[in-house]
Amino acid sequence: MAADRVRDHKGLSAAGRGAKVILDSNFLFVPLRFGVDIFEELVRLLGGIHRCVVPKPVIDELRLLRPEAKPSLKKEIDFALKLTEKCEVLEEELGAGETVDDFLLRSAADRGWLVATNDSDLRRRLRRFGVPVIYLRQRAYLEIDGLA
């Protein structure tokens, strides 16, 4: 395992404890698609001390996808929106010309927060800027990349 990857909280740096974790829209699909309880896994991974944050643009993105979605995706979107009720909502809007991914990167980098996403392109961008990333590994558990 790479030195900057963590599978559980033993030895987790102080930067990871008490952290806020921004959840990306695709990460909210993990419980229904893969049967992984993301909240329990975050407790395991971060030692139980964290707060989940869902930015308003992520919620807006989910709501925008819903009307044109197939029934199976509508079910996933509804489930994801229900999960957001367990999280803090970051009541900020996208900047001019900003995508949701740009917003996540800016928000996490500015605040020193972690990001939970399964989007490989976004994960690479976040890591280039030194933002720790939580992602689903082997369709079974969460792993963190970038916390030393």
N, C-alpha and C positions, 0 to 999 in steps of 0.2 A: 504494500500500500504506500502511495506517495506520502512524503512527510507532511504535506499540507492538507491531507484528507483525513477526516475524522469520521469514524463509524459510531462512536458513542462518546458520552460526555467525560469520561475519565481523562483527566489531564487537559480538558478544554480550557483555553486561555480565558482570562478575565474578559477579553473583548467579546467572547461568545456568550458569557453568562449575563443575564439581564438584558439581552439583545432584543431588538425589535426585528421581526422578520416580515418582509413585504411578500405577499403571495401574488404570483402571476395567475392569469386566468387559466392557463393550461394546468397549473399545479392543483387547482381546485377540482379538476376532473379525475385526479388520481384515486380518490376513495371509491368512486363508482366503477371506474375502468379496471382498477387493479386490486381492489379490496384491501387497500392499505389505509389505515386510520392516520391521516397526516398529523393530527393533533397529538396523538399518542407517540408517534414517531418523533415529532419535534421535541416532546418532553424527554424521550430517551436520548436523542442526539444532543440536546442543549442542556441537559441536566435539570429540566423542569422549570427553569426560570427564563421565560421569554414572553413576548407579546406579539401576536399576529396582527398585521396591518394589511388592509386591502384598500388600495387607492381608488378613489371615485372613478378615474378613467378605466380601471379594470372592470368595475361593476357596469359602467356604461357600455364597455365593449361586449360584455356578456349579454346585456339587454338588447344591444343592436343586432347581435347574431341570431337571437331567438326567433323573430318573426319568419325568417326565411329558412330556418333549420328543419331538417327531417325530424320526425317524432322521436327517434332515439337520441338525437343530439339535443332536442328540446328538454328531454328528461334529464340529461347530464347538465344542461345549463340551469334548469330549475334547482337541481341538487346543489350545484356550485353556488348559486345565489343564496340558497338556504345556509350553506356553510359560511358565507360572508357575515351572517348575523352573529357568529361567534367571535368576530374580529372587530378591531377598531377600524373605522373608516377614515382614511386620509382625505379630507375634504379640500382637495386642490384640483385645479383644472390643468389640462395640457397647455403648454406654452405654444406660441405661434409656430406653426410648422412642425410641431413635435409629435412623434408617434408615441404609442403607449410604451414601447420598449425604451425609447429615449427618456420618457418620464421616469420609468423604473430605475434606469441607470443614474439619472441625475438625482433623484430622490434618495436613493441608497448611498451614493457616493457623498452627497452633501451632508447626510445625517450619520453616516457610519453604520448603517443598518445592513442586514443580510437580505438576500433575495432568494426566494424559493421558486424555481422554474424548471421546466423540462425542455425548454426551447434551447437547442444546442447553439444556435447563433447568438442568442442573447447571453447564454452562459459564457461564451468566449469573450464577448464584449465586456461583460461585467468583470471577468477575471483580469482582462487587460488594464482595467481601471482599479484593480485591487479590491474589488467588492467580493466578499465571500458568498458562495452560491450553494444552496441546498437543492438537491435533485433526487429523483427516484433512481435507485440502483437495482439492477436485476429484477425489476418489476416486483420487488419484495420489501425493500427498506430504503430509508433516506440516508444520504451521505452528504457531507459538507466538504467543499473544496475551497481552500483559501484562508482558513483560520490557522494561525500558528500558535 
